[in-house]
Amino acid sequence: MLLRTLLAHPHARVRARALVHLTHRHDIGWNEALPLLTDPAKEVSRAARGALWAARSEVTVAQLVALTASGEPPERRSLAMQLLARSFEPAALLTALRLLDDPLPAVRAAARDDARRVLWDRTAAGGPYAEEIRALAERHHERLTVWLAETRRRNRALRNR
């Protein structure tokens, strides 16, 4: 209980440490940590990011898709897109394909990482979103293949070190 009251402390370091302790004790949930992601203090937002990663099992794909909306703060949008990249549901892939032209670089990068999946996952273009996924994949096909080739080159270079 005391740690939760420290989340509103005026000093950023105190808020960040309380958040870290709550995360490690599994006492903080997604909805409690989400507002702290946009905290102006970098150490608090970094701790909130860690807490949200730890609590990612509490959030659904639909909630993550809602967090990628253009009205949301950039920190939330990029985190939501990164978490969606870990989901192999068609709704997550469709969101990634839609956000390939997003004005925020962090959102674009996370979307690009997930959207490349359409090139190798045969089941990705199935289900209720099949037509839109195929249309967006076709529209971005050249970019996706270049990104995939760059990733493979980078991975080979890392292995050969």
N, C-alpha and C positions, 0 to 999 in steps of 0.2 A: 504494500500500500504506500509506503514511504517513497519507494522508487517512482511510482506513478506521479506523485506530487512534485517530484524533482524534474519531471518533463516540462514543467511550466517555469522553471527557475530562470532568472534573468541572465545567468552566465551560460554561454554556449557549451563550455567544457563540462559543466555539471549535467546539462541536458543530454549531451552525447554519452557520457559515462552511464547515466541512468538508463538510457536506451540500450546500450551494449549489455548491461547487466540483465535487463528485462529480456533481451533477446536470448541470452545464454540460458536463462532459467525457463524459457518458453512461456513466459507470462504475458507477452505482448502479442496482440493479434494484428491482422492486416489493417483493419479499420482504425486501430489506435496509432499505428506507425505511419499510415499514409499521409496525414497532414504534416508530419515532420519532414517529409521528403522535400518540401518546398521551403524549409527553414533557411533564412539568409546565411546562417553560419555553415560553412562547408563541412565542419566536423560533425555537426548534427545531421545534415542531409546525408552524409556518407554513412553514418550509423543507422539512419532510417532506411537507407538502401539495403544494408545488410539485414536489418530486421524484416524488411519486406521480402527479401529473397528467402529468408528462413520460414516465413509464413505463407509462401506462395501456394501451398496446398489448400489454403482456405479460400482462394479466389477462383472463380470460374472463368472459362474462356470468354463468355459473354461480358463479364465485368471488365476483363482486360481489354476487350474490343471497345467497350464504352470509354475506357481511359485513354484510348488513342485518338479520340475526337479532337478536332482542331481547337476547341475552346479550352481544353485542359492545359495546365502548365507544362512546359517542355520536359521537365524532370519526370513527371508522371507518364507522359506520352512515350518517352524513350524507354523507361523501365517496363512499361506495359508491353511495348513491342519486343523487348528482349525476352520477357517471360513468354510471350506468345510464340517466339521462335522455338521454345522448348516443347510446344504443343504440336501434335501432329494431326490436329483437327482441320477439316476444310475451312472453317470460319477463320482460323488463325492465318492460314495461307492466303485466303482472299484478302484479309486485312493487310497483310504484308505486300501483296501485289498492288493494292490501292495506294499504299503509302510510299511507293518507290519514288514518287516525284514530290514528296513532302518538302517544305522549305527548311525544316530543321535537320541539320546534318546528322545528329545522333539518332533521330527517328528513321531517316533514310538508311543509315548504316545498318541498324537493327532489322529494318524491313528487307534490305538487300540480303542479309545473312539468311533469313527465312525464305525469301522468295526463290533463291537458287534451288531450293528443294523441289520445285516444280519440274526441274529438268531430269531428276533421277527417280522421283517417287511416283510410280505408275498409278497409285491409288489416290494421289493428291488431287487430281482433276476429276474426282468422282463426287457423287452425292448431290445435295440440293444446290450447290453453287457451281456445278460443273461448267456450265456455259460461260459464266462470267470469268471463272478461273482460266479457262482455255483462251478466251478473248484477251484477257490481260497478259497472259503468258505469251501469246503470239505477238502482242504489241511490244513487249519488252524482251523478246527472245534474243535479239542480238546482244543487248546489254547483259542479260543473264548469263549467256555463254561466255562472254568476256570476263565477267566477275568470277565464274566458276573456274575458268582457266587461270586467272590470277591467283585464286585461292590455292589451287593445286600446285602452281609454281612456288608460291610462298611456303606451302607445307613441305614440298620436296627440298627447298633450300634449308628449312629448319632441320629436317631429318639428316641432311648431308653435312651439317656442321660438325 
